[in-house]
Amino acid sequence: MTISKRKFLKLSTAAISTLSIGNVVTASPFSTTSQASSENSNKTLSNITGSVSPITVKERLTRIKKAQQLMKEHNISAMVIEPGATMDYFAGIQWWRSERLTALVIPQVGDIAVVCPFFEEPSIRETLAVGDDVRVWQEHESPFERVKQILTDRKIKTGNVAFEHSVRYFVLQGVMSLLPAMKDVSADAITRGCRMIKSDHELQLMHKANEITLAAYAHVWKHLELGMTQADVKALMQTAQASLGGSGIWNMALFNQASAYPHGTKQKQTLTEGSVVLMDCGCSVHGYQSDISRTFVFGEANAEQKKIWQTVRKGQSIAFETAQLGTSAGLVDDAVRQYYESLGLGPDYKLPGLSHRTGHGIGMKGHEGINFVHGEQTKLAKGMCFSNEPGIYLPEKFGVRLEDCLYMTAKGPQWFTIPPDSLDAPIGKLAQLQTL
């Protein structure tokens, strides 16, 4: 059946903050409630983001100072960044990429500067949080000349120019064609060195985003109905996260055999008794993201579904326990695969088993470096954040993925959301945020 727009009434922020999700939610038995009664039950959600604040100018200036210190350590004279999360991270600019260059230039010494088309300057300045040096170019002019001008004004004529890894080739080529005495290098040591290590404030924003997504899952679980399509469930999750204050929302819902594919198929699926429902959803709060996956069974779960679900839950625990300070990130993935292989799953990425990495970095983007993946040698350190999602997929049958994000503190790994313990109560609960 098609689900119409659902009307959500308010649930007080106090109720959300004082009750864990695990206490609020009970496992939903197989339900056939009418649309009218379902709409009457959707009286539970309101914006819960009032307790957190966006990143400040002072924080951005501190980030730029850290970047400049790293540039000095790595012998980098300047760094060039195109629109995206990193530009937002340092300067607050929220913009998109087109054939017309907009770029942020951070010198090792001196003030940052922005290059943009003349007619875009007023819009760029709307979100520019730090600095006042905006160099514009007209349609018949070269934007790369403005980049060179910025460097010349800061007495930068030799040395290394670092480009963020996502900068497009025509931009790198255009800039470097005007700087014959300079060499282009990767900016990863700078951008990762800053963004990979979160502050307490960044963790607060991620914690709130995870709270929103988890509360939305609780809402959706209680309102699953026979005959729903995957699109119906995605729409329900979309509305729930938006009502709770999330932005940049994304949702995935896979039923039955489609859940055996980590990112789904084009197969049309509807909700029937015994259906596996695999969801992977998230949102942003002031630019910082959540990423949570849950797997439900609608109605009575069979023995195989219960067994695979509990195996994945054990896999999550192994990953969490392995993720200790100083441990190579790749060993987290290795530990999970060793356990799965002991049960006859795999080996490696072979199906049935775990066909993807155990987890990825997360922050302003849903996927950031580094990853819980075989061979990753980077040592885990305080402030790093990761997803933990060692799913198991059985082709032509179903898949199970449980995903909760963790962050590293001086005391080791901590959950943003505590995974559920059984299919009977498949939501889990919000963890108390710890300081670094």
N, C-alpha and C positions, 0 to 999 in steps of 0.2 A: 504494500500500500504506500501511497505518497503521504509524507508527513508535512503538514502546513507549517507556516511560521509559528513558533511557539512563543507564548507570552510569559515572560519571566517577571515575577514580583520580587520584592526585596527580602534578603536575609541580612540581619545586622552584621557589621564587621566584627562586633564583639563576639557574636556566636561563632563565627569562623575561627577567631583567634584563640578562643578558650576551649574549643573542642577539637580533638584530633580527628582527622578524616576517618581513621579507623573506627572511632567511636560513633561517628555520625552515620556511617553507612552500614547497612546490612546487605547480605548477598541477596540479589534479586532472583526469586524463583521465576520460572517461565510464566510470562505475563501476556494477557490478551485484553488489557484494558482498552476502552474506547478512546478515540481521539479527544473527546470532550473531557473525560476524566483525566487523561494524560495532561491536557493543558491545565486543568485545575491543580494538578500536582506540581507544576513547574513554577512554584512560588518561593523559590529558595535562593536566588542569586542576585548579588549586587557588587558594585566595584569595591575591591579590597586593597587598592594600591595607595590609599591615602597615607599610609604609615611610612612610605619610602620616598626619597627625593632623588632627583637626577644628579649626575656627575657635575661638580662645580668647576668654575674657572680655575680656582686654586689647584684642584686635582689635575686638570689638564696641563697647567704650567709645570707641575711636578713631573708629569709624564714626559714632557718635552725636555726637561732638564735631564731626566734619566736617559732618554734617547741620545742626547748630546754627549753624555758621559760614555755611553756605549760606543758611539761613533768615534770618540777619541781613542778608546781602547782598541778598536778594530781598524784604526787608521782610515776612517771614512770622512771625507770633507763635507759632503752634503747628501741628503736623501730626497728622492722624488716619489710622491705617492699620488695615485689617482683616486677618484671617489670610491667610497666603500667603507667598510667597518674601520679600517686603520685611519683614514682621514677623519672620520667621526671621533675616533678614540683620542686623537691628538688635538684637533681643532674644533670639533663639534659640527663640522660641515656635513650636512645630509644632502647628498646630491647623487646624480646618476651619471653614467658614462654615455657619450655619444661620439660622433666624429669630430666634435669641437672639444678641444682639450680644456679640462679644468684640472689643475694639479696643485698639490701642496708641496712646498720646498722647505725642508728643515736643514739649516746649516749646522755644522759642528759648533760654531760660535756665532752668536747674533740672533736676531729675531727671525721667526718664520715668515713666509710670504705665500701668497696664493696667486695663481695665474688662472684667468677665466675670460670668456668672451665678454666684450663690452656690455652687451645687452643683458647679460646674466648677473652682473655685479650686484644689483639691489637684492636679488633673490639669494645669492651666495652669502651676502652679509646678514641675512635673516637668521642663519644658524651658525655663522662664524662666532665662536666663543672666545677665542684668544687671538691677539695680533690685530694689526690694522693695515698691513701692507698688502694691498690687492692690486696686482698688475693686470690691466685689461688689454685685450687685443681685438682689432677690428677684423671683419670678415676677409679682407684682402691681405692681412698680415700673418706672419708666422708666430704661433704661440711659443715656439721653441726659443725664439729670440728673447722672449720675456723671461724664460727660465735662465738663459745665459746672463741676462741683465741683472737678475737677482743675485746670481753667484758673483758676478763682477763687482757689484756694489758691496758685497761682503768680502771682497778681496780673495775670492776663491777662483784660482786659475789653473791649478794643478791638483793632482791627487785622485782619489777614488770617489765616484758618484754612485751611490747605492740606489737601486730601484726595488721597490716592493715586488714580490714574486708575481703579483697579478697585473702589473703594469703591462700594457699592450706593446707589441714589438714596434709599431710605427712611432710610438711615443719615445721609447728608448733610442731608436734609430735617429729620430728627429733631433733629440736633445744632444746626443753624442756627436752628431755630424758637425755641431757647432763648437765642440769642446775637444779639439784634436790633442791637447796636452793632458787630457784626463782619461781615466779608465772606468768603465762601468762594472759594478760588482753587485752581488745579491745583498738585499737589506734584511734578510731573514734573521741574522744575528741581532739586529736592532729591533725589528718589529716583534719577533717572537720573544726576545729578551724583555720586552715591555708587556705585551698583551698576554703572554702565557702565564704570567704571575699575577694573580688577582689580588686586589686589596679587600679589606673588610667591607668597604662600601659596595664594591662590585659583587661580592658574595651575597650581600643583603638583597641586591636587585635580582640576582639569579634565584635566591631563595624564594622571593616573592613570586617570580615567574613560575617556579615549580609548584608553589602553593596554589596558584590559579589553575594550572593544568591538572593537578591532582584533584582539586575540588570539582573541576569540570568532569573528570572521569567518574567521580562518585555520582554526580548528577546523571550522566549518561547511563551508567550501569543500572540505576534504579528505574530508568524509563525505556529500556529496551522492550520492543514489542514484536510479536509474531508478524512476519511479512515485511518488516523493514528492509530496505535496500542498503547497500554500503553508502550510497549518497545520502540517505536519510540520516544515518548515524553520524556521518561527517558533518552534516548541517547542524545536527543537535549539538555536537561538540564545538563547532564554530561559534554558535550562539552562546553557549555556556561560557567559553573562555572570554568572549567579548563582553558579556555581562559582568564578569568578574574583574574586568579591567585590563585584560591582555590586549596587545597589539601585535602586528606582524604574525598573525595566527596561521598555523598550518596543521592539517589533519590528514590522517590516513586510516581507513577502516577496511579490513580484509576479512571475508567470511569463508568458512569451509575450506575447499581445496585451494582457494586463492591465498590463504594464509601461509601456504607452503612456500610461497615466493616472497622473499623479504620486502620487496617493494611492489608486490601485487601483479595482477594480470588484467587483461581486458574482459575476463569472464564476468558475466552477470551473476550475482549471488543475492539470495534473500535469506532472511533469518528464519530458521526452522528449529524445532526442538533438537538439541544436541549440537547445534552449530558452534564451531569455534569462531570467536570474534577476536582478531588481532588488531590492535590500534596502536598507532605511533603518532604522537601529537606534541605540539609545543606552542609557545608564544614568547613575546618579548615584554619586558618592563623597563622603560627608559633605556632601551637598546640592548638589554641583556636577556639571554634566552634560557628557556627550559627545553627539555627533551625527555619525555617519559613514554614508555610502551607498556601496555597491559594486554593480557590475553584472558578472555572470559570464555566460559561455555554457557550457552543459553539453554537452560533446562538442566537435565541430569548428565553429568560428565561420565564417559565410559572409562574403563580401567586404563586404556592406553593414553587417553588424554590426560588423566591424572598423573600417570607415571612420567610423561614427558614434561608436563608443567613442573613437577617437583624436581626433576633433573635440572631444568633450566634455573630454577630457584637455587639449587645447590651450586650451580655454575656461577651465579652471581655472588654467592657467599665466598667461593674460592677466589674469585677475582678481587673482591673487596679485601680479603685477608692477605692476599699476596701483594697488594698495592701499598707497600710501606715506603717510607722515606729512604732514598738512596737506592732503591731497587730499580733496575732497568725496566722501562715501561713494557718492553716486549715479553718479559717473563710473566706478566699478568695473563697475556694471551696464551702463552705456553702452558701455564698451570691449568687453565680451563680445558684446553685441548687434551692434555694428558688424562684428565678425569673423564672426559667424554669418550676418549679412545678406550679407556678401561671398561667401558660399557658397550663397546662394539660400534660406537658412532665414529664417523670419519673413516680413515685418519685425515688429518689436515683439514682441507676444505671440502672433502668429499661428502656427498649426501647419501643416506640421511646423516645429518650432523650439523655443524656450525660452518656455514659457507661464507661468512664475513668476519672481519676483525671483532675482537671482544668489546672494543670501545674507542671513542674518539675524543679529542679535546673539544671543549665548548666554552663559550663566553659571549662575545658580541655576535658571533656567528654560530650556527648550530654545529658546524664541523670546523674545528680549528686544530692545528698541530699542537702537540704530538698525539699519537694514537697508541692504544693498547693493541699492538700488532706484532707478530713474530719478527724478530730482528731489530726492533727499535731499541737503541742503546741509551737513549736519554734517561738520566736518573730522575726519579720522582722527587719533587721538591715542594716545599710549602708554598701554597697559593695556586698550584695547578688544579685544574678541574677536568673531569672526564665523565663520559657516559659509561655505563656498565651494562652491556646488553648481549650476553652470550646465548643467542637464540638457538633453537634446534628446529630443523625443517625436514619433514617427511614428504617427499614428492608424491603427488596424487592423493595425499591424505589431508594433512594440516601442518601448521607450524605454530610454535610457541615462542614468543619473545617477551621477556620482562626487562625493562630498561629503567634504571634510576641513575641519577648523576651523583658523583661524589667529588669532594674537594680535599686537598691535602693540607693538614695543619701541622703544627709542631708536635702534636700527639699522634699523628698518623691520619689515615683516611676517615672522613666523616660523610654521612649521607645528607643530601638535600631532602630526599624523601626516602622513607624506610620501606623496602619492598614488602609486599603482602606475603603471608605464610601459607596460604592455601587457596584453592579455587572456590572454596565456600565464602571467603571474604577476600576478594581479589584486588582490592584497591591499595592497601597499605596506608601509611599515615605520614604526615609532615614531621620531619625531624626538627629538633631545636637547633637553631643556627649557632655554631661555635665560632669563636674568634681564632684568628690565625696563630 
